[in-house]
Amino acid sequence: MTAPFVGTYAQSAAETPVQWASSALGASSEKRGEQYGEQYKASQALGRPSKLPQLGESPTAWAPQLADNPADDWIQVGFSTPTPARQVVVAENVNPGAVVRVVVTDEAGTDHTVYTNPKPQPRPDPLLYVALPDAGLTVAKVKVFINSGAIRGINQIDAIGLTADTNPITVGVRLAKDTPKDIVKENLGKGVNSAGQEVAPVISPDGRTLYFTRNFNKANIGSPDHQDVWYSTLSSGSNGTPAGWSDAINMGPPINNASDNAISGISADGKTVYLLNIYQPNGGTTYGISKSIRTKAGWSFPAGLTIKNNYNLPEKESDNSVETELAVAPDERTLILSVRRRDTRGDRDLYATHLLPDKTWSEPVHMGNTINTADVESAPFLASDNRTLYFTSRGHAGYGNGDIYVSRRIGDSWTEWSEPENLGPGINTPEWDGYFTIPAAGDFAYLSSRSNSLGEDDIFRLKLFPAIKPNPVAIISGQVLDAKTKKPLAAQVVAELFGQRKDITKVDYDPETGAFKLILPTQSQYTLKASKEGYFAPTDVIDLSKDKRFRDIKRNLYLLKIEPGQVITMREILFDQGHYELMTGADAELDRVVEMLNTHPTMEIMVEGHSDNQGEWDSNMKLSADRVQTVRNYLIEKGIPDSRIQTKAWGPSRPVASNETEEKRKLNRRVEFTILKM
């Protein structure tokens, strides 16, 4: 018999290298979990510990079918690569001490009994360290036997690992980098919180309006024990007074009715909210998702979303009730749902559904096993960068009955995510914590917690530390105006990555409801344009490529009425300085001119080229002539008859600004299209 090492289980982000088991090769039996999923199965012993450092029963660890079984139970696991090891580590998350034998199989297929314990006794340390021979073994498989009859109650194995280190390992909660020890969570006070329950905060992207769900309140519609949506607004503060949250107001009908009501997401401009349930005309609700739009007359009656093959299974077959939560992507093209479906790993998992061209939503797709576990994943929130996900889980190692984690989307996939990182004990408590929500500025987070509350759950605010911040974004807001009359025009606003034709986001601008708002990740360059029938939209370039912090940019967009005499100017979009070859992205701009000419088949235009006054006059004149000829050739290649295109090169002779500074010289370097006749 080989005696186990006795070590300390350290709750630390720094860990000794361990290869954790990667495949379940068999088990004597498995405890039955929910109808669907992987709860208690042998596969739950794979990977790093999911329950420890907490002790207690968990569906994310393997358990045999019977507790107090007088016969031995066993589980065998394999490793992706046979590993030279000096130590086997077995993590027992409940009733540790039941292991009676450990057998390892080397790369040649030979079995070695490395640990026996004929008289199992309760052990305080949840980690069993089994030393291998001094020369070590190259291990391909490990088989662990337990006798649950020796230690009463359920017995579980959370993980099995190998290490070349001879010292006790340290393994604990996976924390975000440089997690501070002290984090101040500020209770938002009596204006927002009450003796009842305040949960599910949703902060508007501009950080000025906080929506939340209030329960156990006499002012709720229907009855006090039904949830209503309330909101509070942030004052700016004046004459040295601090900004503060106003006394909360019940949103009233149609958002609130006699059923339970909750807002779970909001659009970038704050004019659309997404709600749990489908609202019925008779005042009831059914399962689903709805959205309401704020108009001049108020919030519209919530309209149900059509999601393909949308279902949410109850926890028990005899139960008709279901739980769901959701998050809305900033471009409103993706919803993240916390639901229970037939491919769920256990309880509720996170799924993504995407907006389709016909305005319905795709069938929800499981977001992968990196995020989802055999326990509950809930309360998702996707930050304004469209990449950083916060959610609450009971299935990853943590500090309480549900901790908040952060994970980041890898590439363009919605199923590939970074390993979730716990936000740390300064944010997570021994109770359930969740509903993390962050404004576009990424400075503060709001969340629900019962710790230090005024009654039931309250809403708190905390300052984000760098490692858990989302990537910086910019809010672009403004109006769409007629270039001549300066009157607002109803139009669609689209942002694209510069040089590409794939739109990043789009919104509809309605003059009656205020400015349009777009959220764009920084460190990229974009083209921004509005579109309306009968108008041509000059492209505006938004260069955020050097911005590494949040920006709030005001930018009006101007539309040019398509009519004789109208001049359409394009600056620094068609050509690089000093060249006449079309630059990347110029074809997209010129194709819009082609579209205009095709829409109006009798239209004739004049293409005019202008330059600044830098360099020789003759060189600038030739550059202008070469540029207008390049544009003319492009239009002809796209099928526009040459008889409809006239050209003129002006060089530096017609400046629209002085040439004293580079910024002003940019205004003079331009190509203009003048509509001669319709």
C-alpha positions in Angstrom: 0.0 0.0 0.0 1.2 3.5 -0.8 0.2 6.1 1.7 -1.4 9.3 0.4 0.3 12.7 0.9 -1.6 15.1 3.1 -1.6 18.6 1.6 -3.4 21.9 1.8 -6.2 22.8 -0.7 -5.2 26.4 -1.7 -7.8 28.8 -3.1 -5.3 30.4 -5.4 -5.1 31.4 -9.1 -1.5 30.1 -9.2 -1.5 26.4 -9.6 1.0 23.5 -10.0 0.8 22.1 -13.6 -1.7 19.2 -13.6 -3.1 17.2 -16.5 -6.7 16.5 -15.7 -8.5 13.5 -17.1 -9.9 14.1 -20.6 -12.0 11.0 -21.3 -14.4 8.8 -19.3 -13.6 5.2 -20.1 -16.2 3.6 -17.8 -18.0 3.5 -14.5 -19.7 0.9 -12.4 -22.8 3.1 -12.3 -24.1 6.6 -12.4 -26.5 8.5 -10.2 -29.7 9.6 -12.1 -30.0 13.3 -12.6 -32.5 15.2 -14.7 -34.3 13.6 -17.7 -31.9 15.4 -20.1 -28.3 16.3 -19.5 -25.1 14.9 -18.0 -25.6 15.4 -14.3 -23.6 13.0 -12.0 -22.3 11.1 -15.0 -18.7 9.8 -15.3 -18.0 12.7 -17.7 -18.4 15.0 -14.7 -15.1 13.8 -13.3 -13.2 15.2 -16.3 -11.3 18.4 -16.4 -10.3 20.6 -13.5 -12.5 20.5 -10.3 -15.9 22.0 -10.8 -17.2 22.0 -7.2 -14.1 22.3 -5.1 -12.9 24.2 -3.1 -16.5 24.1 -1.9 -17.7 20.8 -0.4 -21.0 19.2 -0.9 -23.1 17.3 -3.4 -22.9 18.6 -7.0 -24.3 17.4 -10.4 -20.9 18.5 -11.9 -19.1 15.5 -10.2 -19.5 11.8 -10.7 -21.6 9.9 -8.2 -22.4 6.1 -8.3 -26.1 5.2 -8.5 -26.4 4.1 -4.9 -25.3 5.8 -1.7 -24.1 3.5 1.1 -23.4 0.7 -1.4 -21.6 -2.2 0.5 -19.9 -3.2 -2.7 -17.1 -1.1 -4.4 -18.0 1.3 -7.1 -15.4 2.5 -9.7 -14.6 5.0 -12.4 -11.9 4.8 -15.0 -10.6 7.9 -16.9 -8.1 8.5 -19.7 -5.7 11.3 -20.6 -5.2 12.9 -23.9 -1.5 12.1 -23.9 0.2 9.4 -21.7 1.9 11.5 -19.1 5.1 10.9 -17.0 3.8 11.4 -13.5 4.9 11.2 -9.9 1.5 11.7 -8.3 -2.2 11.0 -8.9 -4.6 13.5 -7.5 -8.2 12.4 -6.7 -10.7 15.2 -5.8 -13.6 14.1 -3.5 -16.1 16.9 -3.1 -18.4 15.2 -0.6 -17.6 12.7 2.2 -13.9 12.5 1.3 -12.1 9.4 2.4 -14.1 6.7 0.5 -11.4 5.8 -2.0 -10.2 2.2 -1.3 -8.0 1.5 -4.4 -6.3 3.4 -7.2 -4.9 1.5 -10.3 -3.0 3.2 -13.1 -2.3 1.8 -16.5 0.9 2.7 -18.2 1.6 3.4 -21.9 2.3 -0.3 -22.5 -1.1 -1.3 -21.1 0.2 -2.7 -17.8 -1.8 -2.1 -14.7 -0.2 -0.9 -11.4 -2.0 -0.8 -8.1 -0.6 2.3 -6.5 -3.0 2.8 -3.6 -5.0 0.6 -1.3 -7.0 1.5 1.8 -8.9 -1.5 3.4 -10.3 0.7 6.2 -11.6 4.0 4.7 -12.1 6.8 7.1 -13.4 10.3 6.7 -10.6 12.6 5.6 -10.6 16.4 6.2 -8.6 17.1 3.0 -10.8 16.7 -0.1 -7.7 16.0 -2.2 -6.2 12.5 -2.1 -2.5 12.6 -3.2 -1.2 9.2 -4.3 2.5 9.0 -4.8 3.9 7.0 -7.7 7.3 5.2 -7.7 10.4 7.4 -7.5 11.1 6.7 -11.2 7.6 7.7 -12.0 5.2 6.1 -14.5 4.0 7.2 -17.9 0.2 7.0 -17.2 -2.5 6.5 -19.8 -5.4 5.6 -17.6 -6.5 5.8 -13.9 -9.1 3.7 -12.2 -10.4 4.7 -8.8 -12.5 2.5 -6.5 -14.6 3.8 -3.7 -16.7 2.1 -1.0 -19.6 4.4 -0.2 -20.9 1.9 2.4 -17.9 2.7 4.6 -18.7 6.5 4.9 -22.4 7.1 5.0 -24.1 9.3 2.5 -23.4 10.1 -1.1 -19.8 10.0 -2.4 -18.5 11.9 -5.4 -15.4 12.4 -7.4 -14.9 15.9 -8.9 -11.7 15.4 -10.8 -8.7 13.0 -11.3 -5.4 14.4 -12.4 -1.7 13.7 -12.9 1.3 15.8 -12.0 5.1 15.3 -12.2 5.5 17.3 -9.0 6.0 15.4 -5.7 4.6 18.2 -3.6 0.9 18.6 -2.8 -0.7 20.6 -5.6 -2.5 23.9 -5.3 -5.8 24.3 -7.2 -8.7 26.6 -6.6 -11.1 29.1 -8.1 -10.0 30.4 -11.5 -9.9 34.2 -11.0 -9.6 37.1 -13.4 -6.1 38.5 -13.6 -5.1 40.9 -10.8 -8.4 40.6 -9.0 -8.3 43.1 -6.2 -8.9 41.9 -2.6 -11.1 44.8 -1.6 -14.0 45.8 -3.8 -16.6 48.3 -2.6 -20.2 47.4 -3.6 -22.3 50.5 -3.2 -26.0 49.9 -2.3 -28.0 52.2 -4.5 -30.1 53.3 -1.5 -33.8 53.7 -0.7 -34.6 55.4 -3.9 -34.0 52.2 -5.8 -34.0 49.5 -3.1 -36.8 48.7 -0.6 -37.6 46.1 2.0 -38.9 44.0 -0.8 -36.9 42.4 -3.6 -35.0 44.3 -6.3 -33.4 42.0 -9.0 -32.5 41.9 -12.7 -31.1 45.4 -13.2 -30.7 46.5 -16.8 -28.7 49.7 -17.3 -29.2 51.7 -20.5 -26.1 52.0 -22.7 -25.8 55.7 -21.8 -25.8 54.8 -18.1 -28.6 57.2 -17.4 -31.6 54.9 -16.8 -31.8 51.8 -14.6 -34.6 49.3 -15.2 -35.1 46.5 -12.6 -37.7 44.0 -11.3 -39.4 44.7 -8.0 -41.3 42.1 -6.0 -43.2 42.1 -2.7 -44.3 45.7 -3.1 -47.8 47.1 -2.6 -47.5 49.4 -5.6 -47.1 46.5 -8.0 -49.9 46.0 -10.5 -52.1 42.9 -9.7 -50.7 41.9 -6.3 -47.6 42.7 -4.2 -46.1 39.2 -4.8 -46.1 39.6 -8.6 -43.0 41.2 -10.2 -43.2 44.5 -11.9 -40.7 46.6 -13.9 -39.6 49.8 -12.2 -37.0 52.4 -13.3 -34.8 55.1 -11.9 -32.9 57.9 -13.6 -29.4 59.3 -12.8 -29.3 63.0 -12.1 -26.3 65.0 -13.4 -25.7 66.9 -10.1 -25.2 70.6 -10.0 -23.5 73.3 -7.8 -21.3 70.6 -6.3 -24.1 68.2 -5.5 -23.3 64.6 -6.4 -25.2 62.7 -9.0 -27.8 60.3 -7.6 -30.6 57.9 -8.6 -34.1 59.2 -8.5 -36.9 57.5 -6.6 -38.0 54.5 -8.6 -41.2 54.7 -10.7 -43.4 51.8 -11.7 -43.4 51.6 -15.6 -47.2 50.8 -15.6 -49.1 49.3 -18.5 -48.5 47.9 -21.0 -45.0 46.8 -19.7 -46.6 45.7 -16.4 -49.7 43.7 -16.0 -51.1 41.2 -13.4 -48.5 38.6 -14.4 -44.8 38.6 -13.5 -42.9 41.1 -15.7 -39.2 41.7 -16.3 -37.0 43.7 -18.8 -34.0 41.7 -19.8 -32.4 43.8 -22.5 -32.3 47.2 -24.2 -31.3 48.6 -27.5 -28.3 50.9 -28.0 -30.6 53.9 -28.3 -32.7 53.0 -25.3 -35.9 52.9 -27.4 -36.5 49.2 -27.5 -36.8 46.9 -24.5 -36.9 43.1 -24.5 -39.2 41.4 -22.0 -39.8 37.9 -20.6 -43.0 36.2 -21.8 -45.5 36.8 -24.6 -48.1 39.3 -23.6 -51.8 38.4 -24.3 -54.5 40.9 -25.0 -56.5 39.6 -22.0 -53.7 40.6 -19.6 -52.1 37.2 -19.2 -48.7 35.9 -20.4 -47.3 32.8 -22.0 -43.7 31.5 -22.4 -41.6 33.4 -24.9 -39.8 36.8 -25.5 -41.5 40.1 -26.4 -40.2 43.6 -27.3 -41.7 47.0 -26.8 -40.8 50.2 -28.6 -40.9 53.7 -27.1 -42.8 56.1 -29.3 -44.0 59.7 -28.8 -47.1 58.2 -27.2 -45.2 55.9 -24.8 -44.2 52.3 -24.8 -46.0 50.1 -27.4 -47.9 46.9 -26.4 -45.2 44.2 -26.3 -45.0 42.1 -29.5 -43.9 38.5 -29.3 -40.8 37.3 -31.1 -41.0 34.3 -33.3 -38.1 31.9 -32.4 -37.9 28.7 -34.4 -38.4 25.5 -32.4 -38.4 27.5 -29.2 -39.1 25.5 -26.1 -38.1 25.4 -22.5 -38.5 22.2 -20.6 -39.7 22.2 -17.0 -37.4 20.9 -14.2 -39.7 18.0 -13.6 -42.0 16.2 -16.0 -45.0 16.9 -13.7 -44.2 20.6 -13.5 -45.7 23.1 -16.0 -43.6 26.1 -14.9 -40.3 27.0 -16.5 -37.5 29.6 -15.8 -35.8 31.6 -18.4 -33.5 34.7 -18.6 -32.0 36.4 -21.6 -29.4 38.9 -22.8 -29.6 41.1 -26.0 -26.5 41.8 -28.1 -25.9 45.5 -28.7 -26.7 45.2 -32.4 -30.0 43.4 -31.5 -29.1 40.5 -33.9 -28.4 37.9 -31.2 -30.3 36.9 -28.1 -28.7 34.7 -25.4 -31.2 32.5 -23.6 -30.9 30.7 -20.3 -33.2 27.7 -20.9 -33.5 24.0 -20.4 -33.6 22.0 -23.7 -33.0 18.4 -24.8 -29.3 19.0 -25.5 -28.8 20.9 -22.2 -25.9 19.5 -20.1 -27.9 20.0 -16.9 -30.7 22.2 -15.5 -30.4 25.4 -17.6 -27.7 26.2 -20.2 -26.9 29.3 -22.3 -28.1 29.3 -26.0 -27.8 31.8 -28.8 -30.5 32.7 -31.3 -29.9 35.0 -34.3 -32.1 37.4 -36.2 -33.0 36.1 -39.7 -33.7 38.2 -42.8 -37.4 37.6 -42.4 -37.3 39.1 -38.9 -37.8 35.8 -37.2 -35.2 34.2 -35.0 -33.1 31.0 -35.6 -33.5 27.9 -33.5 -31.4 28.4 -30.3 -27.9 26.8 -30.5 -26.1 25.5 -27.4 -23.1 27.9 -26.7 -20.7 25.1 -25.8 -19.3 23.1 -22.9 -16.6 25.7 -22.0 -19.4 27.9 -20.6 -22.2 25.4 -19.9 -22.0 22.8 -17.2 -24.2 20.1 -15.7 -25.5 22.7 -13.2 -27.3 26.0 -13.8 -26.1 28.8 -16.1 -28.3 31.9 -15.8 -28.5 35.7 -15.8 -26.4 36.3 -19.0 -25.3 39.8 -20.0 -23.4 40.6 -23.2 -21.4 43.8 -23.0 -21.5 46.6 -25.6 -18.3 45.2 -27.3 -20.5 42.2 -28.4 -17.8 39.9 -27.1 -17.6 39.9 -23.3 -20.1 37.7 -21.6 -21.0 37.8 -17.9 -23.2 35.1 -16.4 -24.0 33.3 -13.2 -23.2 29.6 -12.7 -23.3 27.0 -10.1 -21.3 24.6 -12.2 -17.8 26.3 -12.1 -15.6 26.4 -9.0 -16.7 29.4 -6.9 -17.5 30.9 -3.5 -21.2 30.6 -3.2 -24.6 29.3 -4.3 -24.1 30.9 -7.7 -21.2 33.1 -8.7 -20.7 35.6 -11.6 -18.1 34.7 -14.2 -16.7 36.5 -17.3 -15.9 34.8 -20.6 -14.9 36.3 -24.0 -16.1 35.2 -27.4 -13.4 33.7 -29.7 -13.6 35.0 -33.3 -17.0 35.2 -34.8 -18.3 32.0 -33.3 -21.1 31.9 -30.7 -20.0 28.4 -29.5 -16.3 29.1 -28.8 -15.5 31.0 -25.6 -12.5 31.6 -23.3 -12.4 29.7 -20.0 -14.7 31.4 -17.6 -13.1 33.5 -14.8 -14.7 34.0 -11.4 -15.0 37.7 -10.6 -13.6 37.0 -7.1 -14.8 37.1 -3.5 -15.1 40.8 -3.4 -18.0 40.5 -5.8 -19.3 37.0 -5.2 -20.7 36.1 -1.8 -21.7 32.8 -0.2 -25.3 33.5 -1.5 -26.5 33.7 -5.1 -25.1 36.7 -7.1 -26.0 37.7 -10.6 -27.6 40.0 -13.1 -24.4 41.8 -13.9 -25.1 44.8 -16.3 -22.7 47.4 -17.6 -23.2 50.7 -19.5 -21.3 51.3 -22.7 -18.7 53.4 -20.9 -17.6 50.2 -19.1 -16.8 52.1 -15.9 -19.3 50.6 -13.4 -21.3 47.4 -13.1 -24.7 46.9 -11.5 -25.8 43.6 -10.0 -28.2 42.0 -7.6 -27.1 40.6 -4.2 -28.7 39.8 -0.9 -25.6 40.4 1.2 -25.9 43.8 3.0 -29.3 44.5 1.5 -32.1 46.6 3.0 -34.4 43.5 2.9 -34.5 40.9 0.2 -32.2 41.2 -2.8 -31.0 44.7 -3.5 -29.2 46.4 -6.4 -25.6 47.4 -6.0 -23.0 49.3 -8.0 -19.3 48.7 -8.2 -16.3 50.1 -10.1 -14.9 47.7 -12.6 -11.3 46.6 -12.4 -9.3 46.3 -15.6 -9.2 42.5 -16.0 -13.0 42.2 -16.2 -13.8 45.2 -18.2 -15.2 44.7 -21.7 -13.3 46.1 -24.7 -13.9 49.8 -25.1 -16.6 51.1 -27.4 -17.9 54.4 -28.7 -21.5 55.6 -28.8 -22.2 57.4 -32.0 -25.3 59.6 -31.9 -26.9 62.3 -33.9 -29.6 63.2 -36.4 -30.2 62.5 -40.1 -30.7 65.8 -41.9 -31.5 67.1 -45.4 -28.2 68.7 -46.5 -30.0 71.7 -47.9 -32.9 72.4 -45.6 -31.3 70.9 -42.4 -34.6 69.3 -41.5 -34.6 65.9 -39.9 -35.4 62.9 -42.2 -36.6 59.4 -41.2 -33.9 57.1 -42.4 -31.9 53.9 -41.7 -28.3 54.4 -40.4 -25.7 51.7 -41.2 -22.2 51.3 -39.9 -19.7 49.1 -41.8 -16.0 48.3 -41.3 -14.0 50.5 -43.6 -13.3 48.8 -46.9 -15.9 46.1 -46.3 -19.5 45.8 -47.3 -20.7 43.8 -44.4 -22.7 46.0 -42.1 -21.7 45.9 -38.4 -24.9 47.4 -37.1 -27.9 49.4 -38.3 -30.7 51.4 -36.7 -33.8 53.2 -37.8 -33.8 56.9 -37.1 -37.2 58.5 -36.4 -37.2 62.3 -35.9 -40.1 62.1 -33.5 -38.2 60.0 -31.0 -34.8 61.7 -31.0 -31.3 61.0 -32.1 -30.0 57.7 -33.5 -27.5 55.9 -31.4 -25.0 53.2 -32.5 -22.4 51.3 -30.4 -19.1 50.6 -32.2 -16.0 48.8 -30.8 -13.0 51.1 -30.8 -9.6 50.2 -32.5 -11.3 50.0 -35.9 -12.3 52.3 -38.7 -15.9 52.5 -39.9 -18.0 54.0 -42.7 -21.3 55.5 -41.5 -24.2 56.4 -43.8 -27.9 56.9 -43.8 -30.3 55.8 -46.5 -33.6 57.0 -47.7 -35.4 56.7 -51.0 -34.9 59.7 -53.2 -31.7 60.7 -51.5 -28.0 60.0 -51.9 -26.0 59.4 -48.7 -22.4 60.6 -48.6 -20.3 58.3 -46.5 -18.9 59.6 -43.2 -15.7 58.0 -42.0 -15.4 57.3 -38.2 -11.8 56.5 -37.3 -11.6 54.8 -33.9 -8.5 52.9 -34.8 -6.3 54.7 -32.2 -8.9 54.9 -29.5 -8.4 52.6 -26.5 -11.0 54.2 -24.2 -14.8 54.8 -24.3 -15.9 57.7 -26.5 -19.2 59.5 -26.9 -19.3 61.0 -30.4 -21.9 63.4 -31.8 -22.2 63.1 -35.6 -25.1 64.3 -37.8 -25.5 62.6 -41.1 -26.6 64.6 -44.2 -28.6 63.3 -47.1 -28.6 64.9 -50.6 -31.8 65.1 -52.5 -31.4 63.5 -55.9 -32.3 66.4 -58.2 -30.6 68.4 -61.0 -27.8 70.6 -59.8 -27.1 68.5 -56.7 -23.4 68.1 -55.9 -22.2 64.9 -54.3 -18.7 65.2 -52.7 -16.5 62.3 -51.7 -13.3 63.1 -49.8 -10.4 60.7 -49.0 -12.6 57.7 -49.7 -11.7 57.0 -53.4 -7.9 57.6 -53.6 -4.8 57.6 -51.4 -3.0 61.0 -51.3 -1.0 61.5 -54.4 -2.4 58.5 -56.3 -5.1 57.9 -58.8 -5.6 54.1 -58.3 -8.8 53.4 -56.4 -8.2 52.6 -52.8 -9.7 49.7 -50.8 -13.4 50.3 -50.2 -13.7 52.8 -53.1 -15.8 50.3 -55.1 -18.5 50.3 -52.5 -18.8 54.1 -52.7 -18.8 54.1 -56.5 -21.3 51.3 -56.7 -23.8 53.5 -54.9 -23.3 56.1 -57.7 -23.9 53.2 -60.2 -27.0 52.3 -58.3 -28.3 55.9 -58.5 -27.6 56.0 -62.2 -29.4 52.7 -62.8 -32.4 53.9 -60.8 -32.6 57.0 -62.9 -31.7 55.8 -66.5 -31.8 59.2 -68.0 -29.6 60.9 -65.4 -26.4 62.5 -66.6 -23.5 63.6 -64.3 -20.3 65.6 -64.3 -17.3 64.0 -62.5 -15.0 66.7 -61.3 -11.6 66.3 -59.6 -10.0 68.7 -57.2 -6.7 68.7 -55.3 -4.9 70.9 -52.7 -2.1 73.3 -53.6 0.8 71.1 -52.4 3.4 70.4 -55.2 3.6 71.6 -58.8 0.5 73.0 -60.5 0.9 70.8 -63.6 1.3 67.7 -61.4 -1.8 68.5 -59.5 -3.8 69.1 -62.7 -2.6 65.8 -64.1 -3.5 64.0 -60.9 -7.0 65.4 -61.0 -7.4 64.4 -64.6 -6.2 60.9 -63.9 -8.5 60.5 -61.0 -11.7 61.6 -62.9 -10.7 59.3 -65.7 -10.4 56.4 -63.3 -13.8 57.1 -61.9 -15.3 57.4 -65.5 -13.7 54.1 -66.5 -15.1 52.4 -63.4 -18.7 53.6 -64.1 -18.4 52.5 -67.8 -17.2 49.1 -66.8 -20.3 48.8 -64.6 -22.5 49.3 -67.6 -23.1 53.1 -67.5 -23.0 54.6 -71.1 -20.1 57.0 -71.5 -22.6 59.5 -73.0 -24.0 60.0 -69.5 -20.7 60.9 -67.9 -18.8 64.1 -68.4 -15.5 64.9 -66.7 -13.5 68.0 -65.6 -10.2 68.3 -63.8 -9.8 71.5 -61.8 -6.6 70.7 -59.8 -6.1 73.2 -57.0 -8.0 76.0 -58.8 -11.3 75.7 -56.9 -10.5 75.3 -53.2 -13.4 75.1 -50.7 -11.1 75.9 -47.8 -7.7 77.5 -47.3 -4.6 75.3 -47.7 -2.9 76.6 -44.5 -3.3 73.4 -42.5 -3.5 69.7 -43.3 -7.0 69.5 -42.0 -8.2 72.2 -44.4 -6.2 70.8 -47.3 -8.1 67.5 -46.8 -11.3 69.4 -47.6 -9.8 70.5 -51.0 -8.8 66.9 -52.0 -12.1 65.7 -53.3 -14.1 64.2 -56.2 -17.5 65.7 -56.9 -20.4 64.3 -58.8 -22.8 67.0 -60.1 -26.2 65.8 -61.4 -26.7 67.6 -64.8 -30.1 66.3 -65.7 -32.6 63.6 -64.6 
